[in-house]
Amino acid sequence: MIVEPLLQGAGGMIVHPVEFLQRVRRLCSEYGVLLIADEVLTGFGRCGKMVACELAGVVPDLMCLSKGLPGGILPMGATVCTRQLHEAFVSADRSHTFYHGHSYTGNPIAAAAAVASLQIFEREPVFERINAIATIHCERLESIRNHPAVGDVRSIGTVAAVELRADDAGYFSKLKPMLYKFFLDAGVLLRPLGNVVYVMPPYAISSNDLHYIHDCIAKSLDL
Ligand SMILES: Cc1ncc(COP(=O)(O)O)c(C=O)c1O
């Protein structure tokens, strides 16, 4: 069972309740199914905790990590698993080995970036920054929630999304190219998912810059 925990990203920035993930975990355990959490987008503080599963108190059997691992700066991914799964491949018999690798497995430059990024988590108040972003998102989304152009607003941690009303709602909505150009002309690079505008800023963003992005989104509602 593969899930994007708590937040379906490219699918439209859809947030689901923790109870959904908890129930999936229970069902997987009940039926002996491995639970794979795709934390590629949600990992490393994106949703407010180091990994999104933590918000639901859920431990998956396997976890996919990437984007935030090297701070989004170099390509690196990692798959981690429980000790129990790992031990299934530990044997003196080499045919039990999980033979697997990528061309750039363990790339030292990407690994150095990942170590540096993890050190920033240890040395700097990263979660304070994350909480500050989350607070601004919540305030700004509330202020546009009742605008007639807005169908829904949602946020989780540092991710904010505004779903615009559209006759052609979905990934191919005509609103996307129009909005993309509008934001770019204002100096902001946003990539709406069809009629869903989302903000997923680097944690180092200043509050002024973040407010400016929300100002642009608010203006786009009157296009
Ligand atoms: C949740 C999720 N999983 C996987 C991927 C793709 O990861 P990769 O580029 O490492 O294959 C993405 C990319 O945007 C993603 O958002």
The ligand as a MOL file (V3000), in Angstrom:
LIG
                    3D

  0  0  0     0  0            999 V3000
M  V30 BEGIN CTAB
M  V30 COUNTS 16 16 0 0 0
M  V30 BEGIN ATOM
M  V30 1 C 5.1180 12.7140 -3.4580 0
M  V30 2 C 6.1320 12.5640 -4.5600 0
M  V30 3 N 6.6640 11.3620 -4.7840 0
M  V30 4 C 7.5930 11.1920 -5.7450 0
M  V30 5 C 8.0090 12.2480 -6.5360 0
M  V30 6 C 9.0390 11.9890 -7.5750 0
M  V30 7 O 10.2300 11.7980 -6.9590 0
M  V30 8 P 11.5540 11.5730 -7.8240 0
M  V30 9 O 11.7250 12.8030 -8.6550 0
M  V30 10 O 12.5930 11.4220 -6.7950 0
M  V30 11 O 11.3100 10.3690 -8.6510 0
M  V30 12 C 7.4840 13.5010 -6.3410 0
M  V30 13 C 7.9520 14.6080 -7.1850 0
M  V30 14 O 7.4610 15.6710 -7.2660 0
M  V30 15 C 6.5120 13.6810 -5.3280 0
M  V30 16 O 5.9700 14.8750 -5.0840 0
M  V30 END ATOM
M  V30 BEGIN BOND
M  V30 1 1 1 2
M  V30 2 1 2 3
M  V30 3 2 2 15
M  V30 4 2 3 4
M  V30 5 1 4 5
M  V30 6 1 5 6
M  V30 7 2 5 12
M  V30 8 1 6 7
M  V30 9 1 7 8
M  V30 10 2 8 9
M  V30 11 1 8 10
M  V30 12 1 8 11
M  V30 13 1 12 13
M  V30 14 1 12 15
M  V30 15 2 13 14
M  V30 16 1 15 16
M  V30 END BOND
M  V30 END CTAB
M  END
